[in-house]
Amino acid sequence: MKRIFPLLLLSTTALLAQPTVTGAWTITGDVQGYPISEACIFTQVKDKITGSCTGTDGKAYDTTVTVDGQKVTIVHGGSYQGDALTLTYSGTFDDKGTLSGAIDVAPLGYDGTFTAKVTEKTDKPDKPAGKTSDKPAAN
C-alpha cells in the first residue's frame, strides 16, 4: 500500500495539471503582416473538444482542439480570396494560463505567431442606468 499511494498521488497531480481550454477565448496574432483576431468558444464532451472561432469578418468556422499535456492544437477552416484554407494553431501554456505559439496556414505555407487568452467576462448592466422599463415614455 505504501508504494501505491505515491503513484496514485503522482497520477492525480498530473491529471489536475492539464490545462482547461473549454469556454470563451480570444486569439490574436500575425501571419506575415496580416493581423489575426478571433473569438472562440470551446466545449468538451467526453474526450472531444470542439467549438467555433469567428474572425473579424464575422464568419464562424467549426473548430477542433487537441490537448496533450501543456501542448494545445487548435484547427479550423478559413478562406482567402475564395480559396479554402486550414489554420492550425500549435502552442503551449505559460504559468499565467496564456496559450501562445505558431500558426500554420495551409496550403499556402504561410506561418505566424499567436496568443490566446480566456475572454474576460464583463459585468454589463441589462439596462442603462436610470431606465426602469423597456416601454417608451408616455407623452
N, C-alpha and C positions, 0 to 999 in steps of 0.2 A: 504494500500500500504506500510506503514511503517513497517508492520510485515512481509510482503512477501520479501522485499529486503534483510534483513539479512539471511533469509532462502535460497534465491537464491544465495547469495554470499557464504554462507557456502557450498552449494551443488557444486558450481563451483570450489571452493578451493579443495574440496575432490576429484573431478574428475581430477584436474590438478596434485594432489599429487601422483596419481597412477603411479608406475614406468613403463617405456617403456622397453620392452625386445626384440623388433624387431632389426634385424641387426646381425652382427657377434660377437660372444662371444668365449672366451677361458675358458674352465673349467679345473681346476687342483684339485687333491685331492689324497686321500689314502683310500684303503679298506683293512684293516687288513695287512698292509705292502706292498700291491700291489699298485704302483703308477697309478693314473688316469690322462690322459691328452687328452682333446678332443677339436676340433674346431667345433663350431656350427654356423649355420645360421638359424635365425628365421624370419618368415614373418607373417603378420596378415591380414586376410580377414574377414571383419565384426568383429564378436566377437571370432573368432577361430584363435589361434596362433599355427602354425606348422613349421616344418623345418627338418633339419637333423644334426646329430652330427657324426663326423668322428674321430676315435681314432688313436693311433699311428700305428695300424696295417693297416690303410688305408681303413677299411670298414666303410661305411656310414650307419647310421640307421635312419629310419623315427622317428621323434620326435614330441611329443605334449607338449604344455606349458599351464599351468593354472595360472592365476594371480588373487589373492584375497587380495586386499589392498596391503600391503607390503610383503605378502607371495607369493612365486612362487614355482610351482612344475613342474619339467621337467621329462618326462618319455620317455624312448626308449628301444629297444631291445638290445640284445648282445648275445655273446656266450662264453663259456669256455669249452675247451676240447670237443667240439662238442655238448654240451648241451645248449639249449636256455635259456636265462636269460632276466629278466626285471630289468633295472636300474631306480630307482626313486630318483631324487634329490629334496629335500624339504628344502627351505631356505628363508631367509629374507634379505632385502636390508639394508645396513648401510647408514650413512649420506653421504658417498662418492660415492654411487652408486654401491658398490661391493655387490654381492649376495653370501651368504655363509650359510652352513647348513650341513645336514646329507644326506648320500647316503644309500639306501637300495637295496641290490642285492637279488632278488627273483628268484627261490625258494630256494636258498642256505641259506638265512637267514644271510648273511654277511652284515656288516654295516661299514660305514666310514664317512669321512668328505670331504667337497669340498669348493672351492672358485671359483666364476665365475666373469669375468670382460669383459667389452666391449673390443673387439680386437682393438688394436691401429692400425690406418692406417699409413703406412709408405710411404713416398714420394720416390719412386724408379724411377730413370730416365728410359725412354723407351730404350735408347741405352747407351752403355758405353761412358764415356767422350772421346771426340776426334773423335768418329765414326760418320760419316755423311751419310753413306749409308749402306744398307743391302747387296749390291753386293760385291763379292770378289774383292780384289785389282787386277788390271791388272799388269802383269809382263812385 
